[in-house]
Amino acid sequence: MMGNKAEPREMTAVDRDAVAKTKRKLRRTLVYIILILFTIVNAYPIFWMIMNAFKTSQDFSLNPFGLPAQWVFENFQDAWVTANIGTFFFNSVLVGAAAVLISIFSGALAAYFLSRFEFRGKKFIYGFLVIGLLIPIHATLVPMYILMQNLGILNTYWALIFPYVAFNLPITVFLLTSFMSSFPKEMEESAIMDGCGVFRIFWSIILPMTRPAIATAVIINFINNWNEFAFALVLISDEALQTLPLGLANFAGAYTTNYPAQMAGLTLVLVPTIIFYLLMEKQIVEGMTQGAVKG
């Protein structure tokens, strides 16, 4: 005789809640593991660079992936002198800040009219600006050199500021136009009824509301300008006007390279970028949160 088979018990609401909580915990744990691995992959090169900045050349050659056998702080002094970081730092800040201010202001103004007004040729102008994202900037290096030479501004700060503005403008317009398009039209209608003009609305209403997107655009522009090497190498030959990436190239000699001092120089150059990002972190997180809610 066959025994009676036990009938499966129907899940209660409590059981379903327990299963759902378990699934959520597993998903959360998996997400945390992926994020931790992603953080390690991205943070390890920075940690490796800082660690090797305190080694001697011999220690670096024998043990490039271990801790320093002897902590050498003189590498930072050598890096400061060899890379002429004092002068080159000032040049990088001046050129980068000027290019960021011009590209952000002009990009925000263009994005305002493209996102809030309807006029003939609007799509063509927007497409013309955004298509700049597809242009490889270094393919324009030779034409840019000839243009700057014809304008008579070769070997000046403007020789770097103008290209930096031109190549950062497409991403700036793209980000700000997308963000401004989500604002309700009723705000402007109320402001017009109160007597505000077009530029007053832009400056007092639209621009403050766009701060999270502007913070993102500022960081992208700043990092691009701060790390740019090719244009600075070709368009600037006067050592008094050169930027930090060119100074870091001084560590590479004809036959040898002082890697620990170069790592120290890279560490010094990295510090302003981290500080700048930390100062803008609140606006970036706010922009991502608002984008998630609006999207």
C-alpha angles and dihedrals in degrees: 000000000000117000121241111268116231111244115234112259116240114244115251126217090259091054092049090051091050092050091048091050091049091051091049091051092049092049092047091048091050091050091050092050091051092047092048091051090047090050092050092049092051098038098046096073090052092048090047091051094049092045093053091047088075097050133095119243090253093049090049092052094047099039113016095161101042134080117278114275087209124017108234113193093174089081090078092053091049090048092051092053100038095047092039086227095175094063097032092048091056091049093049092048093047096047094039095047094046092049092047093050093049096044094045095047095044092041092050091049092049092046091051094057094040094051103036105035136059117217139144114281094020095130092045093052092046091048091046091054097042095046086071086079088070096053115097101230096211090058086070094052097104096042089047091053091051091047094050090047092052091048090051095233097108112133094023134105090256090061087069100032096058096051092044091053093046095051096042095046097079095056090043093053091044094052097042096043091053091048097045093048090068094062115105117249091227091079093062093043091055091047092051090051088053090054102260119150127220097267092042089055090048095048101038104032115016099038096051091048090051094056095111092053091042090053090054092048091047092054093047091049094044095050092047091051094042095053100037113124113160099061092043090051095049103034099041123056099154107097091213089063100041123118133230099270088060091049092053089055089065090079091070109084129188093269108006139033126212096225099177091052089045090052089050090052091049089050091053090049092048094056097073091049092053092046091048091050093048090052091053096039095100093054092047093051090046091052092049091048093049091047091053092050094046094042 
